Amino acid sequence: MNTKISTKKKLFIYLSYTGLSCFLTTILNVIHTTYVLKFEFTLAAFIIPTFAGLLFGLLLAHIKVLSSQLKQLAFTDSLTQIYNRLHFAHFLDAEIDKVKRYGGTFSIIFFDLDHFKDINDNYGHQAGDAALEQITQIVTNANRSADIFARYGGEEFIILTPETDLSGALIHAERLRNEIDKFDFDTVGHITSSFGVAEFNPETDTVESLFDRADAALYLAKENGRNRVEKA
């Protein structure tokens, strides 16, 4: 998921707002001058409000672009451009409410990169950031369109898999682990990852207990040698 505002989109916003503002300002001025004030319409009476409309339109367009950028900062991680931890929590709350109301199930996949501190220490933080961006692309390409993917913090990531039981989530996590394991990363070469998977139980789980179980499974994967998937 790429949520950056493209240059082309920014240009479209600016042209749309300035064009509409100029047009409306000029039309209203023509009507006001000719039919309300009953003055003779001159070139100056056309140019001045058009210029004012241009400035007003530019201001509105700038506000619109800034508003979109602030929205992105609130919802996405600045490095990877996927959802951040806070916005992921909104999706998780909604999915829990849906399952409790209408039935069904879902799972979460919690994973992080093995020995990531060594990557930053040996290759530098820029290389580490580049690896996180590549990890994001690998997982995004492998996820289903319905999956919610977020950066949990540092080198930790989390995936919400709607309508997916534990066995299905384990299969998906193993696919992701394999994709990361076989990928040749720029600068740092080979990276492995460890996964913890938990299925939501509407009878016993809260948000906290679901996270705790997925985190415990991830810790077990680390304890059992890393580069593996464990279930809660």
DAPE-V667937 format. One record per backbone hydrogen bond with DSSP energy under -1.0 kcal/mol. CO is the residue of the C=O (numbers start at 1). NH is the residue of the N-H. If there is no record, write none. Layout:
co:nh
CO:NH
CO:NH
This chain:
co:nh
6:10
7:11
8:12
9:13
10:14
11:15
12:16
13:17
14:18
15:19
16:20
17:21
18:22
19:23
20:24
21:25
22:26
23:27
24:28
25:29
26:30
27:31
28:32
29:33
30:34
31:35
32:37
33:39
43:47
44:48
46:50
47:51
48:52
49:53
50:54
51:55
52:56
53:57
54:58
55:59
56:60
57:61
58:62
59:63
60:64
61:65
62:66
63:67
64:68
65:69
66:70
67:71
68:72
69:73
70:74
71:75
72:76
75:84
77:81
82:77
83:151
84:88
85:89
87:91
88:92
89:93
90:94
91:95
92:96
93:97
94:98
95:99
96:100
97:101
98:102
99:103
105:163
106:200
107:161
108:198
109:159
110:196
111:157
112:194
115:119
116:120
117:121
118:122
119:123
120:124
124:128
125:129
126:130
127:131
128:132
129:133
130:134
131:135
132:136
133:137
134:138
135:139
136:140
137:141
138:142
139:143
148:160
149:83
150:158
153:156
156:152
156:153
157:111
158:150
159:109
160:148
161:107
165:169
166:170
167:171
168:172
169:173
170:174
171:175
172:176
173:177
174:178
175:179
176:180
177:181
178:182
185:189
186:188
189:185
192:114
194:112
195:230
196:110
197:232
198:108
201:205
206:210
207:211
208:212
209:213
210:214
211:215
212:216
213:217
214:218
215:219
216:220
217:221
218:222
219:223
220:224
221:226
222:225
228:195
230:197
